[in-house]
Amino acid sequence: MQVQNIITTSYDDQQRLDNFLVKKLKKVPKSHIYKLIRSGQVRVNKKRAKPFQKLNQGDVVRIPPVSFSENEEVQYNSSKKLEIIHDDKHLIVVNKPSGMAVHGGSGHSYGVIENLRSEFANNDLQLAHRIDRDTSGCIIICKTRTALLDIHEKFRDRNIFKQYIAIVENVAASGTIKSNIAVKRDNEGERYSYDSEDGKPSKSIVKVLYSNKQFSLVLVRIITGRMHQIRMQLSNLGNPIIGDIKYGSKHKGFNLMLHSYQMQFECKGKDYDLKAKIPNKFLKALDFCKLSLLKLR
């Protein structure tokens, strides 16, 4: 295979670079595609690019000669069969388990999207959005390009109702949290969010469902969707999420107790109201913290 310089069309407009390459390099594992992008071998208009960069009609995408060993192929974790919340002609919604990345790359050989493409034998499935690897709950995967563009528009216009539940340390308070979120890397190269005047405006609405002197169970509706938004904002209030060592939790024996519980949205003229079953590990943590789910129902 020789170097390819592909000029994008109107069909490719506003498509992410990684998704564009997945379609062009159908037999190449996504983890290998990420390596090509991050090493600078893939270029957009002769410049280095990022995996999530949006393409515009007329962009020139340089794709290098691709070779990989069979050892690099994505390994699907069949033991973690995903729970399907909803499946129709437009989209699939799954209840992602904590610890599973949404896609391969960045040190993970497989993720939600790779598992689903394998299970449904459909390489055209596309992630509509992301949540953290250690967060569980609702994830939307689109079956068609038109559905994907529709969902992306809903996210941009903030027309998707999205609620999380979290177990936090200390006594929490109901109310609206506003902050300006910026992102930087720590000494180990890990990204984290912090409040900064130069950051992007961010807003969450917190409702306390149950509280005692040590812990609280909260329902959080996010109006914006910044990186680690809920985790950073709650931590700044003195209520780090249980198991969130990065943002100050003292409880190292737990997974991150943050679950994407409910999503309401419209796609292709159909209304959706979906809830993700609460994981057993979350329920066990509730028992440990002596908290109740009664007010969630």
N, C-alpha and C positions, 0 to 999 in steps of 0.2 A: 504493500500500500504506500502511495506517495502522499506528500503534503497536499491537503485540500484547502482551498480558499472558497468558502461558500458565502454567497450573498443572500441575506435573509429576505423573505418575501412578506407580504401583508399577513399571511397565515402565522408567521413567526413573531409578529409584532407583540411586544410586552411579555414574551415567553422568557422564562428563566434560562440562563445559559446551561445549567446542569441538565434540565429537562430537555432542552434542544439537543444536547449531545447524546442523551440516552436514546433518543429516537434515531439519530444519525448513526450511532454505533451500537446497534441492537444486540450484538453478541458480546459486547465488552462489559464486564462487571462495573457497577456504578462506583465501587471503591477505587477502581483503576482510573475511571474518568475523573474523579476528584483529584487523584494524584497528578494527572496531566494538567488540570487547571492550576493547581497550587504550585506546580513546578514552573509555571510560565510557558509551557509548551503550547497551550491553547491561548490564542490571542483574539481580541475583538478590536478591529480597526487598528491593528499593529500594536495594541497596548495590552499589558497584563490585565486579567479580569478575575472576578470573583464568581464562585459557583452560583450565587443567587442574583447576579447582575441581570437586569431586564434588557432584552434585545429590542432594537428598533428596526423597522423596515429599512433595508439598504445597508445594514451593518455587514462588514466582512469578517467572517469567523474563520480563523486559521485552525485547522485540525491536523496535528502531526501524524506521521506514520505510527500506527498502534500495534504493539505486540505485548503479549502477556502470557505467563505460564498458566497451565491449568490449575496450579496450586493457588493462584490468586483469585480464582472464581469465587463468587459469593457463596457462603455456606448458610443455608437457611436453617433456622432453629425449629425443627418440626415439633419439639417438645413444648414450645410456647405457641400453641394454636390460638390465634386471635379470636376474641369474642366479637361477633358481628352484632351490632346494635340495630342497624338498618341496612337494607340492600335493595336498590331499585335500578331503573335504567339510567339514572343520572349519576348516582353516587353511592358510596359505601361509607358507613360510619362505624368505627370500631372503638372498643374500650381498650385502650393501650395499657399494657401492664407497666408498672414502675420498673425501671432498669433497662427497658428496650428503647433504643434510639428510633426516631421516626424514619431515618434513612441510613444507609451504609456510608462509610467515610469517617474521617476524624477519629480513627482508631477502632471503628466498629465495622465488622465485615458484613453485617446485615441489619435490617431495620424493618419497621412496619411495612413500608412500601415494597421492599424486596420480597417479604413474606407473602404479601397479597398478590403481587405479580406472579409469583410461583404458584400459589394456591389456585388462582383463577385463570392461570395460563394467559394472562393479558398484560402485555408490556406497555400498554397505553395508559394504565392507571397512573394518576398524578396526585401528589399531596396538595391539598388546598391550603394548608397552614401547618404550623409546627407547635409542639409543646416540648418542654425540657425532657431529656431522657428519664430523669428520676420522677417526673410527674406522671400520674396515671390519668386515664379518662378519655373523653371524647376526642376523636380525630376524624376529619372529613377527608375522604379520598374520592376524587372525581373520575368518572368513566369517560367523559367526553370533554373536548376542548371548550365547547360552549358552556358547559356546566362549570368548568374551572374558571373561565372569565367572569361568569355570573357571580360565583362565590367570592372571587377576588374583589369585584366591585362592591359587594356587600361589606367586606372587611374594610375597604378603603372609606366607605361612607358611614362606617360604624352602625350598620344595620343588622348586626348579628348579636343576639343576646347570649352572653356567655357567663356562666357562674361556676365558681370553684368552691370546694369546701376544704378547710385546713384546720389542723390541730396546732395551736400555738402555745408558747410559754407565757405564763403570767395572766393577769386579768386584762382582757381586751375590751375595747369600747366600740360601739357602733358609730358609724359616721362616714363621711366622704374624705378620701385621701387624695391630695393633689401634690405632685412633685415634678421636677424636671429631671428626666433620667438620661444619663450619659453612660458610656461603656468604655472601659479600658482593661488592660491585662495586668495580672499580678506578676510576681517574680518568676513564676513557673509557666507563664504564658497563658494561663487560664483567664478567660474573659469574665468580668463581673460588672454589675451595674451600680451606680452611685448617684446621689442627688447633686445636681450642679446647675448653676445659672445658665450654662451653655447647653444643657440637655434638652430633650424633647418633652413637651408637656404630656403628663400622664395622669390618669384619673381612675380610681377604684372606689367602689361603694361597699362598705363592710357592715355586716349584720351579725351580731353575736347571738348564737343559738343556745349556748350553754357555757357557764363559766364557774370555776371555783378559784381558790386562792393560788393554785399552781398552774392551771391550764385553762384554755378556752377553745371552744369549737366555733369557728366562724364561717359564714357564707360570704363569698367575695364576688361581686359583679365587676368585671373589668370593662371600662368604657374605651380605653386604649389598650394596645397590645404590645408593650415594650418588653425587651428582654429582661427576664427575672423580675418583672414589675411587682407582682404580689409579694414575692420573697423579700425584695429590698424594702418595699414600703412598710410591710409589717415589722420587719427587723428594726427599721428606723424608729418605730413607735414603741420599741421595747418588747415586741411580741414575735420573736423569730419562730419560724415554723419548726416543729419537732423534727429532728433528723437533718436539718439544713445547716450543716457545719460551716459552709461557705459564708453564710449570713448570720452566724453567731449562736446557733443552737448548742446547748450544753449536752444534749441527749444523743450520743453517738450510736446507741444501740438500735436506732430506728431507721427505716427508709424515710425519705422525704414525705411527710404527711400532707401532701397537696394533691387534690383530685379534681380533674375537670368534670364536674358533675352534670351540667345541663347546658344544652345549646338550642336556641330557637332561631330560625332563619327561614327565608324564602329562597327557593332556587327553581328556575324554569317554571314559574307559576304555581309551584307546590309549596305548602307550608310544612315545616318540620318542627317538632318539639320532642327532643331526644334526651334521655338521661342514661348515664353510665353507672352500672351497678358498682357499689362501693366495695373495694377489695377487702379480702379477709385480714390482711396485715393492718389496714386502716381500722377495721373493727376491733382487732386485738389491742391496738394502741388506744382506742377510745376506752376500752375496759381498764387498761392500765392507768389512764389519766382520770378515770371515774367521770367520764362525760357521757352524754346521752344524745341520740339522734332523733328523739321524739318530735322536736320542733321543726325538723327538716321535712317531715311527712305531712 
